């Protein structure tokens, strides 16, 4: 199966044509319109600042059902201690900027390019992209951002400048989203960090069925 090359037209191939590693297409742009089309069809961008856009739809898909969230005893103590405060959408630019500049093990540079950052900021202004934030003494110390479509939240990236700050934001936001009727949080690809919080692998077909059923 060959890799699809995108051009200026707004389209994506069917996700079942992705390569074994989940890579579906390359090229195109990361405009607001293309990003919305991608997420609506179970596709997300992931590439570095020295590459053209790469579009993915892995099988299986790493997700979290909010009612399966796991909160460890140590995190319960963090909540009980009360040092952190939780906010949403008060500093979206600060959250995505921190995710962009975060140094990660085994990774040179960032996949959040300037163009992608600008598009997500625009999506935030449109009320589609959201940030979940951990604050300590009026300083932003952790958080995450992503796309909300109906009862789905597509998580994109998170950062932490204090121990447990990103976990605090994630747990707080999952609990909030569950109250708001969100049924699935897309975590895209496996990480031990999110698995410890209850995320799991599901077949892409199941993910796409849920997506079509609730978003269309």
Order of alpha helices (4+ residues) and beta strands (2+ residues): beta-beta-alpha-beta-beta-beta-alpha-beta-alpha-alpha-beta-beta-beta-alpha-beta-alpha-beta-alpha
